[in-house]
């Protein structure tokens, strides 16, 4: 039964993180169209100090672009609102669904869940995770959201180019180094 307790704790923690991350999906806009961000350890192992420097430079350019164009932040907030609305249309209510997950996580962490219920709770948590992922997939594929996201990315790149005309070259170098790390 310890297996199920450990698995449930992991699932619940992942669900809470997923819900919180989903609600903040567009709050931290990483440089657009550049793939995932490598961890510092992975980057360092592969001579990634240049990668980190470029990532930092792009972050500075992007921050300056946002500072110079406050409408970009409003555009990002609108995209986030659209995404959250689409998730809600799919039946997901963040506040309502997050609270029981957090309570369950606290109970499991405190050892207050009878072992006879752990397997059932693990299955419930897994079902919630799968439902959330499906709703996210549906929202991300929505034509209106895709169009708004592409428009935002284009506008951010345009603003970044105004800050530093070498932005495209910097992004290309970043992507090249990122591929080498992966």
C-alpha positions as CSV (number, residue, x, y, z in Angstrom):
1,X,0.0,0.0,0.0
2,X,3.0,2.3,0.4
3,X,3.3,2.2,-3.4
4,X,-0.2,3.7,-3.8
5,X,0.4,6.3,-1.1
6,X,3.6,7.4,-2.8
7,X,2.0,7.3,-6.2
8,X,-1.0,9.3,-5.0
9,X,1.2,11.9,-3.4
10,X,3.1,12.3,-6.6
11,X,-0.1,12.5,-8.7
12,X,-1.6,15.1,-6.4
13,X,1.5,17.2,-6.3
14,X,1.6,17.0,-10.1
15,X,-2.0,17.9,-10.4
16,X,-1.8,20.9,-8.2
17,X,1.3,22.1,-10.1
18,X,-0.4,21.5,-13.4
19,X,-3.5,23.5,-12.4
20,X,-1.4,26.4,-11.1
21,X,0.8,26.3,-14.2
22,X,-2.2,26.3,-16.4
23,X,-3.7,29.3,-14.7
24,X,-0.4,31.1,-15.2
25,X,0.3,29.7,-18.7
26,X,1.0,33.0,-20.3
27,X,2.2,34.9,-17.3
28,X,5.9,34.1,-18.0
29,X,6.3,34.6,-21.7
30,X,9.6,33.0,-22.7
31,X,11.2,34.1,-25.9
32,X,8.8,33.0,-28.6
33,X,9.2,30.0,-30.9
34,X,12.4,28.8,-29.3
35,X,11.3,25.5,-27.8
36,X,11.9,24.4,-24.2
37,X,14.3,26.0,-21.8
38,X,17.2,23.8,-20.8
39,X,18.0,23.3,-17.2
40,X,21.2,25.1,-16.0
41,X,22.8,21.7,-15.1
42,X,22.2,20.2,-18.6
43,X,23.3,23.4,-20.3
44,X,26.5,23.6,-18.2
45,X,27.4,19.9,-18.9
46,X,27.2,20.6,-22.6
47,X,29.2,23.8,-22.6
48,X,26.0,25.8,-22.3
49,X,27.4,29.0,-20.8
50,X,26.9,30.5,-24.3
51,X,23.4,29.2,-24.3
52,X,22.7,30.7,-20.9
53,X,24.2,34.0,-22.0
54,X,22.0,34.1,-25.1
55,X,19.0,33.1,-23.2
56,X,19.7,36.0,-20.7
57,X,20.2,38.4,-23.6
58,X,17.0,37.4,-25.2
59,X,15.2,37.8,-21.9
60,X,16.6,41.3,-21.6
61,X,15.5,42.2,-25.1
62,X,12.1,40.8,-24.5
63,X,11.7,42.6,-21.2
64,X,12.7,45.9,-22.9
65,X,10.2,45.1,-25.7
66,X,7.4,44.7,-23.1
67,X,8.5,47.9,-21.3
68,X,8.4,49.8,-24.5
69,X,5.1,48.3,-25.6
70,X,2.7,47.9,-22.6
71,X,0.0,46.8,-25.0
72,X,1.9,43.5,-25.4
73,X,1.1,42.7,-21.8
74,X,-2.5,43.5,-22.3
75,X,-2.5,41.3,-25.4
76,X,-0.9,38.5,-23.4
77,X,-3.5,38.9,-20.6
78,X,-6.3,38.7,-23.2
79,X,-4.8,35.5,-24.6
80,X,-4.6,34.0,-21.1
81,X,-8.3,35.0,-20.5
82,X,-9.3,33.3,-23.8
83,X,-7.4,30.2,-22.9
84,X,-8.9,30.0,-19.4
85,X,-12.4,30.7,-20.9
86,X,-11.9,27.8,-23.3
87,X,-10.8,25.5,-20.5
88,X,-13.9,26.5,-18.5
89,X,-16.1,25.8,-21.6
90,X,-14.7,22.3,-21.4
91,X,-16.0,22.1,-17.9
92,X,-12.9,22.9,-15.9
93,X,-13.2,25.3,-12.9
94,X,-9.8,26.0,-11.6
95,X,-10.7,27.3,-8.1
96,X,-13.4,24.7,-7.6
97,X,-11.1,21.8,-8.7
98,X,-7.9,23.0,-7.1
99,X,-9.2,23.2,-3.5
100,X,-10.2,19.5,-3.1
101,X,-6.9,18.5,-4.7
102,X,-4.9,20.6,-2.3
103,X,-6.9,19.2,0.7
104,X,-6.4,15.7,-0.5
105,X,-2.7,16.3,-1.0
106,X,-2.5,17.6,2.6
107,X,-4.3,14.6,4.0
108,X,-2.1,12.2,2.1
109,X,1.0,14.0,3.2
110,X,-0.2,13.9,6.8
111,X,-1.0,10.2,6.6
112,X,-4.7,10.8,7.2
113,X,-6.0,8.6,4.3
114,X,-6.8,5.0,5.1
115,X,-4.7,2.6,3.1
116,X,-7.9,1.0,1.8
117,X,-8.7,4.2,0.0
118,X,-5.3,4.9,-1.5
119,X,-5.8,2.9,-4.7
120,X,-9.2,4.6,-5.4
121,X,-7.8,8.0,-4.7
122,X,-4.8,7.3,-7.0
123,X,-7.2,6.4,-9.8
124,X,-9.3,9.5,-9.1
125,X,-6.2,11.8,-9.2
126,X,-5.1,10.1,-12.4
127,X,-8.5,10.7,-14.0
128,X,-8.4,14.4,-13.0
129,X,-5.0,14.7,-14.5
130,X,-6.0,13.1,-17.8
131,X,-9.2,15.3,-18.0
132,X,-7.1,18.4,-17.4
133,X,-4.6,17.5,-20.1
134,X,-7.4,16.8,-22.6
135,X,-9.0,20.2,-21.9
136,X,-5.7,21.9,-22.3
137,X,-5.1,20.1,-25.6
138,X,-8.6,21.2,-26.8
139,X,-8.0,24.8,-25.8
140,X,-4.5,25.0,-27.4
141,X,-5.9,23.7,-30.7
142,X,-8.7,26.2,-30.8
143,X,-8.4,28.3,-33.9
144,X,-9.1,31.6,-32.1
145,X,-6.5,30.8,-29.5
146,X,-3.9,29.7,-32.1
147,X,-4.5,32.9,-34.1
148,X,-4.2,35.1,-31.0
149,X,-1.1,33.3,-29.8
150,X,0.6,33.6,-33.3
151,X,-0.4,37.3,-33.4
152,X,1.1,37.8,-29.9
153,X,4.3,36.0,-30.9
154,X,4.7,38.0,-34.1
155,X,4.1,41.3,-32.2
156,X,6.6,40.3,-29.5
157,X,9.2,39.5,-32.2
158,X,8.5,42.8,-34.0
159,X,9.0,44.7,-30.7
160,X,12.1,42.7,-29.9
161,X,13.5,43.6,-33.4
162,X,12.9,47.2,-32.6
163,X,14.9,46.9,-29.4
164,X,17.7,44.9,-31.1
165,X,17.9,44.5,-34.8
166,X,20.0,41.3,-34.3
167,X,17.1,39.5,-32.6
168,X,16.5,37.0,-35.4
169,X,20.2,36.1,-35.5
170,X,20.3,35.7,-31.7
171,X,17.2,33.5,-31.8
172,X,18.7,31.4,-34.6
173,X,21.9,30.9,-32.6
174,X,19.9,30.0,-29.5
175,X,17.9,27.4,-31.4
176,X,21.1,25.9,-32.9
177,X,22.7,25.6,-29.4
178,X,19.5,24.3,-27.9
179,X,19.4,21.5,-30.5
180,X,23.0,20.6,-29.6
181,X,22.1,20.3,-25.9
182,X,19.1,18.1,-26.5
